[in-house]
Amino acid sequence: MQTFTAHEAKTRFSEFLDLAQHEPVQVTRHDRVVGVMVSAQDFEAMRAFYADRLRQTLRECADGAATAGLTEEKLAELLADES
């Protein structure tokens, strides 16, 4: 992964965009990574991966709640409890 300072990224933005089509490119400011540019294709792949992971986690939580006896009615009661 190539690394640019924020100033370099600003002044060489066109090159920065071209490089990001092939690999992620880091941007640093004061020796800290403050951003990473990736291609649109990589970004969509990451979004799909995390969305699938979230769906799986939600399914596992729902299955665990159902196994523990949580019903929609009990959930509504718990959420309505103002104590």
C-alpha positions in Angstrom: 0.0 0.0 0.0 1.4 3.4 -1.0 1.3 6.3 1.5 0.9 10.0 0.7 0.9 12.9 3.0 -2.3 15.0 2.9 -0.4 17.7 1.0 0.9 15.2 -1.6 -2.6 13.7 -2.0 -3.9 17.2 -2.6 -1.3 18.2 -5.1 -1.1 14.8 -6.9 -4.8 14.0 -6.7 -5.0 12.6 -10.3 -2.1 10.2 -9.7 -3.6 9.3 -6.3 -6.9 8.4 -8.0 -5.1 6.2 -10.6 -3.1 4.4 -7.9 -6.3 3.7 -5.9 -7.7 1.8 -8.8 -5.0 -0.9 -8.3 -4.5 -0.8 -4.5 -5.6 1.1 -1.4 -3.7 4.3 -0.9 -3.1 5.7 2.6 -3.2 9.4 3.5 -1.2 10.6 6.5 -1.2 13.9 8.4 1.4 14.5 11.1 2.6 10.9 10.8 -0.9 9.5 11.5 -3.1 7.7 9.0 -6.1 9.8 8.5 -7.7 8.2 5.5 -7.5 5.5 2.9 -8.7 5.7 -0.7 -9.9 2.6 -2.5 -11.4 1.9 -5.8 -15.2 2.1 -6.2 -15.2 -1.7 -6.8 -13.3 -2.4 -3.6 -15.5 -0.1 -1.6 -18.7 -1.8 -2.9 -17.1 -5.2 -2.1 -16.4 -4.0 1.5 -19.9 -2.7 1.9 -21.4 -6.0 0.7 -19.1 -7.9 3.1 -20.1 -5.9 6.1 -23.8 -5.9 5.2 -23.6 -9.7 5.0 -21.8 -9.9 8.3 -24.4 -7.7 9.9 -27.3 -9.8 8.5 -25.6 -12.9 9.9 -25.1 -11.3 13.3 -28.7 -10.2 13.4 -29.9 -13.7 12.5 -27.7 -15.2 15.2 -29.1 -12.7 17.8 -32.7 -13.4 16.7 -32.1 -17.2 16.9 -30.5 -16.8 20.4 -33.4 -14.7 21.6 -36.0 -17.1 20.3 -34.1 -20.0 21.9 -34.2 -18.1 25.2 -38.0 -17.7 24.9 -38.1 -14.1 23.8 -41.3 -13.5 21.8 -42.5 -10.3 20.0 -45.0 -9.8 22.9 -42.3 -10.1 25.6 -40.1 -7.7 23.6 -42.9 -5.2 23.3 -43.5 -5.4 27.1 -39.8 -4.9 27.8 -39.6 -1.9 25.4 -42.8 -0.4 26.9 -41.5 -0.7 30.5 -40.9 2.8 31.8 -39.3 1.8 35.1 
